[in-house]
Amino acid sequence: MSSPKTAQHTPPPSASVQAILERLQGHAPMTGKQIREATGLPRRTVYTALRKLRELGLIQERSSLRDTRQTYFWLPEKSH
């Protein structure tokens, strides 16, 4: 017996992902630490959300030229 096919959809972003996106909209580029401090989210939550956003192409990242231990995150520019 086969199960009926269900339409696949993209789930809405989690509250943590949404908080990070909103913060980056007006304050990018930001480091992970700056995002954690601004949102009050736990370290693991922030970095999990950043990884998901990066995989989806919703944010960009670059290591700091002064301190390669720091990574900056920002929203990509929209093409017109």
Helices and strands as residue ranges (DSSP letters): H 15-27, E 30-31, H 32-39, H 43-55, E 60-63, E 71-74
